[in-house]
């Protein structure tokens, strides 16, 4: 194996774990997001851009209710 091939191989292997972590960011716990099962006025998970029906969220771990709300709430423009 040539020196340049070895450097490419070792350098690429070092980057893979970092790339894998970048693709799977950790979600906040419901406590960190200050999640509540009730809406905040007219704002609820059902109208949030981060909500993934039927019971998931892009940034909050675990199940969330479409009637819930948290501090990460993002209304569509």
Secondary structure, 3 states (H helix, E strand, C coil): CCHHHHHHHHHHHHHHHHHHHHHCCCCECCCCCCCECCCECCECHHHECCEECCCEECCECCCCCCCCECCCCCECC
